[in-house]
Structure formats: C-alpha cells, structure tokens
Amino acid sequence: MFKKRYLLLASAFVLPAMLLALPGAVGAQADVTVANPDFEADNDVTTSPTGWTVTGTDGTSYTEWGGQSGDWSLSNWSPDPYVVETSQTIDGLSRGWYTLKVWVKSSGGQNEAYVALKDCGGHDERTYLPVAPASQWLQIVVSTRVTRHHCTISLYSDANAGNWANFDNVEFVPGRAKLSVRGADVSSLKKSEDLGGVYRTEYGKERDALRILASHGMNWARLRVWVDPADGYHDKEELLEMARRVRRNRMDLLVDLHYSDTWADPGKQYKPAAWENYTFDELKQAVYDYTYDVCYSLKKQHTTPDMIQIGNELNSGMLWPDGHTWDPPNWDNLAQLLTAGYDAVKTCSPRTKVMLHLANGGDNGLYQWWFDNITARNVPFDVIGVSYYSYWHGSLADLQYNLNDITARYGKDVIVVETAYVFTLDDDDGWENIIDLESELTAGYPATPEGQAALLRDVMSIVRAVPNGHGLGVMYWDATWTGVLGNGWDPADPSSGNAWENQALFDFNDRALPAMNELRP
C-alpha cells in the first residue's frame, strides 16, 4: 500500500495540449510510438507501469490517480530520501533530431529532477522540472540528435524526503526545439563603466562585460533609448556607441524605443518634452521621423538593428494622452502611432523585425484584449514581446498558457524580452531594492545564485516548449546594473540609488553569476 499525497488528487488546472510542430529533421521518421505514454494502460496503482522500466529506490515511482488529461500519471515520492529512474528505450529510429515532450509537476527541493534523452549517440540531454503548484501542469521539452537508431527516455528524481514529481502524456517526435534568442538587456552598462563600474569573470578576472556575457552564450543584446534624457545617457549617441560594441562581440541587436525622455512602462508613458505641444498629426510624424533616424543612424555605421521595439510595455498605450488605452481609450490613435513606427523601420531596413511589447506575461486576458484591439485595426508587427517577472506576473503555468495562446491566436513569434530574479536579499548601495523580503519570493526559488539560475532556466524551458517553434527566446533584464554610485533609477537625480543590483547577473564582488550559464545553447 502506498502513501498518497492527497493534495495531488485535486482537480488539475489543465493547460491546452497544443502540439509542438518542430523544424523537420532530415532522415527522422514521421511517427514514433511511445508505449503507455499516458500511464493509463494498467488502470491501477503499480510500480511496474506497462512499457516502462523502473530502477532505483523501491516503491518510489508508481502510477497514481490524477493525470494531466486522463485518470492516471506517474508519481515519484517517498517519506525518505530516494533516487529513481523510470525509462523506456525507443528502437528502430532513423538518424536525425528528435524531441521529448512531457507534462510535469514538481514540489521542487530535489537534488535533481528532470526528463532526459540518453544513449542516443551524442551527449545525454536533459530538461529540469520547474517548480509548480500541485494543481498546475507544465509541458517541458528536450531535444537530441539520434545517430544510433535508438534512444532512451528517462524520467528521473534524486530527491529528499517528501519531495514529489509527476509525469504524464509523454511524446517523442521528430524535430528539434531550441531557442535562437539568448540575450540580455545591457542598457545600464555605459553609465556604470563611466562611473567606475567593473565586471569580472566567475574566477575574478576583470574583463569587458559584453565579452563575459558572450563567452557564456549570450547572442542578443537589448538597448533602451530615450529621446532627451536628463543625464545624457540612453540617448541615440550612446546607442550608436554601444551598438558597435555589441557587433564586435558578434551579438544581434534589439533596440527598445521608449518614445520618452525617461522610463516608459504601464504606469507612465509620458511624451518627450520636445513633443509635448504637438498636434496628433505632428506627433505621428515625430514617431516616424525619430524611428527612422535612429534606425538609419545605426544602419549608416553598419550596425543595422535586427529588431526594434515600437514602445516599451505598452499595456496602457504610449505618448499619453493621445495613445492611451485606458480612461479614456483611444485605440485608433495608438494604432496610427504604432503603424508610423513600423513603417519607419521597414523603410529604413526591411529585414529588421518589429516587436510590440507588453508587461504582465502571465495575464492572458490582458494580451487578448490588447492584441485584439490592435489587430482589428490592422497594425503590422512581426514579434510579440513579453515581460515576465515571477514575483509579479503569475505562475510559470500562467506564462505557458499565455505564450501558447497568443502565438496560436495571432500567428506571431514571441520573446520573453524581460525577466529576472534575485540572487540575494541583501543590498549593495544603501537604496532599498524592489525585491528584498522572503515574502516577495517565488515559491521554490530561493534568493540564492542557484535560485536565480533555476528561475531563468525554467522560464527558458517554458519558451522552448511553445508550439510550432514560435518561442524564439528569452532576454534577461538589465544584467549589468550593478551597485555603482550615481547609476541610480532617476536620470534627473544623481543621488538616487539602484533598486536592481541584487537581480543583476554579476554579484556584489562584480563576478559573473551561475545564471549566466543558462544562456549557453
């Protein structure tokens, strides 16, 4: 008789079982059969599920009532520490790329818990289980190249007493799931360096921050641009200088146009002072002219941007009050402003992608409301940008549901263009940090370097699993904003501090943190 975790018997929050259509792999066969993929074959509690081999601590891997879509799933649990693997070998495979897709839940706290593809001819590949509430399933994926005509699926837990994990609806399909965008916002870097900021490798060697990030796998950089900032930073001239550095480090460039002299986000979308008294037609022309000028200036110095955001976190619109979406909404004006920006980009550089970006990445209702209004007015765009901070924007399951829905609904690729997490609750510059209390943390992700790395890894895992290859990647927000005196929040107040240094990718000794390794392909 097995001790049950009755909390898992609650009705599941079921995400849509959207199929992941992966890029084709040459030579990979079209249909691969996994035996008993949903653990329904035995219709009972068993430690020997049909088609699977269980090795490790006896009695810790068993089928249990409460599946992702059916009645049963596989559970790993014990009141004592345990190690267990449930595996199945697929034979007769053609050479090529294959992807394992599994729905999972996990308590967190294990030494290791993952799904893996093993003995396929190359390196074993694994994806770790994100932490999820007992009621929320997540789909994760892992890909490998098969060269030996067989491959072993592994569902693995090395766990402490009481840790649990669930697995269900296993699929093994041809193709590869990968992230093409593994980047970071580095907008604070120039000002930090000018004020004495330094950056070091994990071994303590002082080096250019972009070079350190590139050596860890970063292949995209994001830079914000303000029109006429009070301190002279984050303007077009700085963008041009930083773009040259980005290119020297062989990174692609995303330009984040705020259309403001300072921060633009859902709570504030203030016009640049120079545009304050423009009529709407003049404002629309200013958006076009400014966007074209920034793009063409980059192009002229041979650093043509790969992508440009028309606005930043546009939940409430832009250039208030003309482009406001609330109180009162003016969708027609907003549509014209966004279209002017798009037209300017494409006139400057037809290959440059255009992104529209919202915050609150776990709020599917918000995204449907906003993009339904925008697409109804035929606003052109190429990519959807999402901000997702786990301490504000819902669970990973909320994020997955939203990403899967909006990519299917609007037929666009998506990038989680802002995410971050704390590596400590301590402070480095005497200014209160945004996240500095245990109560503000995301359950299962401690305020440690390891917790920061795990959260970034798991966000990337969710994006990698977006169906049809629409999940392009993830960019970590302001990875280089360390605690340097004078490099604070307020561009008009040099005495303001930095509320972000405990979420940078460099620690308080300026050394690269383990989370940076998650940017590797």
N, C-alpha and C positions, 0 to 999 in steps of 0.2 A: 504494500500500500504506500502510495506516495503522498507526501505532504504537499498540499496545493497552496498556491498563492492566490487566495480568493479574490484579491483585488484585480487579478487579470481576467476574472470571469465577467467583469462588467462589459457592457456592450461597447464594441470598438468604435473609435472615430475612424471611419474608413475614407481614405483618400481615393480619388478616381484612379482606377487601374489603367492609366493611359499607357499605351505601348511605346517603347523607345525604339524608334527606327534609326538604326545606326548606319554610318557610312559603310558601304559594301566592302568586303574583304575579298581580294582575289583568291579564288580557289576554295573559299569556305562554302560548305554545303548549306542549302536553304533551310532544312528542317533538322533540328536536333531534339531528341526526346530525353527528358529527364524522368526517371522512374519516380512515381509518387511525389510529384513536386509540391503538392499542397498538403501532404501528410494526412490525407483523408482515407487512404486505402485500408487501414486497419480498423477505423471507426471505433477506436478504444484507446485507452492509455496503454502504451507499450514502450519499452526501452529498446526495441528492435524494429523500428519502422521499416516497412517493406521497401526494398530497393536501396537502403542506406546501411552503412557500416558505422557502428559506434565504438570508439576506443577511448580509454581513459578511466576516470573515476566512476565506479559502478553506480548506476541508478541516478545519474545527474543529467542525462539527456533523454527526454521522453516526450511522447506526444501528449497533448493536453487540450482540453476544450477551450475554445475561444480563438478562432482563426481570423486572419485579416479579411477574408471574404467568405470562407466556408466555416465548418464547425471546429476544425482541428488545426493545431500548429505544433511546431517543435519547440520545446522549452528546455533551457539549461538552468538548473537551480540546485542548491544544496544548503543545508544549515551549517555546513562545514566548508572550508576551502576545497576547491576542486579544479581539475583540468579535464576537459572533454572535447573530443572532436567527432562530429558526425559528417561522414563523407560519402561521395559517390563518384565513380570513375566512368567517364563517357568515352567509349571506344569508337573506332572507325571514322575518325574526323578527317576531313580534308585540311590541308595546310592553310593557314590564314588567321585573321583576327577574330576573336570571339569575346562575348561579354556575358558575364553572370549578373542577373538581376534578382534581388531578394528583398522581400518586405521584412522589416525587423523592428523590434523594440528592445530597449535595454535600460536597466536601472542605472548603469554607469558604475564606476568603482572597481571594475575588474582590472587585473594586471594587463590583460589583453582580451579583447573580444572582437572578432572580425569574421568576414566572409572572404574566401580566398580561392584562387585558381592555382593548382600545384601540378608539378610534374608534366607540364605541357610542352616542354622543350626549351624554354628560356627561364628567366628568373620567375620565382613564385611571386604572384601579385596579390595584394590584399586591400580591402577597404574596411576600416574600423567602424564599429557600430556607434552611431551617435546616441547621446542620452535622450530618451523620450519618455513622456508620461505613460503610464500603463494603458491609457485609452487611445494612444496615438501611434499608429504605424507609420514607418518611413520606408520608402524604397531606396536602396543603395545599389550601386553597380561597381563592377571591377572587370577590367579587360586584360587579355593577354594574347600573345601570338602563339598559336599551336603549330609545332613543327614535327611532333612525334606521333600524330594521328590519335592521340588520346589526351585526356585532361581530367584532373580530379577536382571536384567541387568540395570545398571544406567550409564547415560551419563550426567555429572554434571559440571556446571560452577557457581562459585561465583566470579563475575568479576567486574572490574572497568569500567568506561565509555570508550567505544571504543575497549575494549578487545574482541577478537573473537576466536572461536574454530570451527572446522569442524570434523564431524564423518561420516564414511561410511563403508560399507561391514562388517557388524557385524557377527561374527561366535561364536557359543557356542558349544564346542566339548569336548568329554571325554578325561581325562588325565590331567596331571599336568606339568606346565612349571616352572622350578626352576633353580637356579644357585648353582652348587656344589662347585665352587671355589669363595671365597670371601676373597681376600687377599691383601697383600701389600708387596712391596719391603722395606726391613728394613736394607739395606746394610750399611748405614751410622751410625747405632746405636752404634756399639762398639767404634768407634773412638770418636763419640760425647760424650759418657759416660766417656771415658778416659780423655777427655779434660774438663770435668766439666759439661757436659750437663745433665739436669734433665727433667723429664717428670711428668706431673700431670694429674689427672682426671679433668673433667669439673668442679668439686667442689673444686679444688685446692689441693687435697691430693697427695703428691709425691709418685710415685709408679713405678715399672718396666714398661717400655713402652710396652713390649710384653704382659704383663698381662693386661694393659689397653686396648690394641687392641683386645686381646682375649675376654675380657669381653663385647666388643661391637660387637662381632660376627665374627671377623677375624678367618679364619680356614686354611689359607695357608700363608706361608712366602717365599719370594724370596730373595736370597742372591747372589750377584755377586762375581766372583772370578777372580783375576788377577794372572799371573804366578809369577812374581818377582817385586812387586810394590816398588817404591822408598821409601815410608814411612812405609812399612811393614804391611799396612792394606789391607784388601780384599784379603789376600792370603789364602792358604789351611789351615794353622793353625787357623786363625780367623774363617774360615768356620766351622771347626770342633767344636770350642767352641760355636759358635752361633747356630749350628745345635742342640747341646744338649739343649740349652735354648728354641729353637723352639719346640722340642719334649716335654719338661717339660710343655709347655703351650698348649700341645695337638693340635699342628698345623701340617699340611703336609708341605713338603719342596720341593721347586723348586730351583735348582742350576743353576745359569746363568754363563756359562763358556765363557769368553771373548777371550781366547787364545791370550792374550796380557799382557804387563806389566802395561797398563793404559787403558783408555776408548776406547772401540771399538764401532763404530756406522757407519752409511752410509758414513760419511766424513773421517773416519780413521779406518783402520783395520791393524795396524802395528804389525809385528811379535814380540814375546818376544826377548829380546837381546840375550838370550842363544840359540835361534833357527835361528838367522839371517843368518848364513852361511851354513845352512843345504841344501843338495840336496833335490829334491822333495820327493824322496823315504824316506829320513831321516825325512823330515817334516811330512809326512803322518804317519810314525811310532811314531813320537813325539806326534801327536794328539792322537793316540791310547793309548800310554803309559800314557800320562798325564791324559786323561779322565778316564782311568781305575784306575789309582792311586787315583784320587780324589774320585771316586765312591767307591772303595774298602776301602779307609780310613774311609769314612762315615759308610759304612756297618760294618766294624770291631768294631766300637764303638756303634753299634746298633742304628744308625740314618740313615739307608739306604734312599737315596733320593727317593721321589715319582715321580719326574720328573727332567730331566736335559735338558737344552738348549745347543745345539751344536752351539755356536756362538751367538752373540748379534747384532740385527738389520742388517741382512745380505744382505740388498739391493745391496751393491757393492761387495759382497763376503766376504772373510776372508783371513787372512795371506797374505797380498799383498807382491809382485805382483803375487805369484803363484796361488792364488784362486780368482783373480779379475774377476768381471763380466762386467767391462767396460774398454775400452781403454788400451789394447785390452781385450776382454772377454776370459776367459779360463774356460768354464763350465765343461769340463772333469776333470780338476784338482780339481775344487771346489767339484764336485760330489764325487771324491775319498776321499777328506778330510772329508766331511760330513759323508760318509759311514764308514770311520775309526772311527769317534767319536761314531756313532750309534752302531757299532759292539762292541766297548769297553764297552758301557753302558750295552748292553744286555748280554755280557759275565759276567760282574760283577753282574748284577741284572736284570734278565729277566722281572720282573714285573715293573721296572722303565720305565716310559714313556719318549719318546724323542721328544723334541719340536724343530722346525725350526721357526725362529722369524724374521719378517721384521718390518720396521717402515712404516709411511705414510698409516695408516689404512684405509683412505678413497679413496685410489688410486687403483681401481680395475685393471686397465691396468698394473700397476707395478706387482701386485700379479699374474695375469695370465702369464705375461712374465717370471717372476722368477720361479714360480712353474711348468709351462710348461717345462722349460728347465731342472729343477731338476727331475721331474717325468719321462721325456723322457730318463733320464739316470739311472732310477730305484733306485734313492736314497731312502732308507727306512726312515720313520719317523711316529710318532703317532699323533702329535698335531701341529696345526698351531698357532704360537704366533703373536700377532698384537700390535704395538704401535699406540695409537690414542690420540693425543692432539688436541683439537678442534680449538685452535688458529693457528694451522699449517696444519692440515691434513684433512680439508674439513668439510662438514656439517654432522650432525647425519644421514641424508638420504644417504650421500655418504658412511658412515660407514656401515649402514644397507645393502645397495646394495652389498658392497664388502663381508661382512660376509656371507650373504645368498648365494652369488655366489660361493665363494671359498669352502664352506662346501659342497655344492652340486657337484661342479665340481671335487673336489679331494677326497670326501668321508671321510673327517677328521673332528675331533672336533676342536674348536677354543677357544682361551682365549685372551681377551684384556689384555695383560700382562703388559702394561704400559699405564696409563692415569693419569692426574692430572689437577688441576685448582687452580687459586689464590683465597685466602680469603681476600686479601687486596693488594693495590698497593704500600703500604709503604715498607720500608726497615728496617732490624733489625741489620745488621752487617757492614754497610758502603760500601758494594760491590753491584754494580748495578745488579738488578735482571733481569732474562730473560724476564719476563712479568711485566712491570711496568707502562704502559700507557693505558689510556682509549681506544685508537685506536687499541690496541692489543687484546682487549677482544672479546669474542664470544657474538654476539647479543643475548640479552635475559637472559644473565647470568652475573650479576654484580659481581664486585670484593668485595664480602662480604662473611662471613661464610655461609649465606643462598645460595648465588650464587654458591659457591664451592660445597655445598651439593647437590644442584639441578642438577648440571652438572654430578657429579658422579652417582647420582640416575638415570639420563636419559641414560647415557652410559650403565649402568647395565640393564636398561629396554630394550635397543636395543639388547643386547646379550641374554637376556632371551627369546626374540622372535625369535631367529634363528631357522629355521625349523628343524624337526626331532631330537630335543634335542641336536643338535651339539654345541650349545653355552654353554660352560662349566662354564664360569665366567669371573671375572674382578679382576685385581690386581692394586692397587694404587701405583704409583711410588715414592719411597723413602719418605715414610710417616714420617720418624723420622729425616729428615735432617733439623734440626732447626739451628738458627744462633748462633753457638758456635765458639768462636775464635780459629782459627787453623784448623777447619774442613772444608777446602775450596775445590775448584774444582781441584786444581793441586797437586797431591801427591808429586811432587818434590819441591813445593814452600809453606812452612808453612804460608806465609803471604797472600796467595790467599784467597779470600772470597767465601761465599756460595751464589750462584745466585738463590737459590731454596726455601729459608726459608718461602717465602710468599705463597708456594704451599704445605707445609707440612700439616700433619693432627693434628699438635699442634700449637697453636698460639704463639705470641711473649711473652706471660706470661707462656709459656710451658704447657698450658692447652689443653685438648682434644677438638677438634672442632666438630660441629654438623655433618659434613660429615662422621665422623666415624660411626654414627648410621646407615648409609646406608649399612654397612657390615652385619647387622643383617639378618638372614634368613627370 
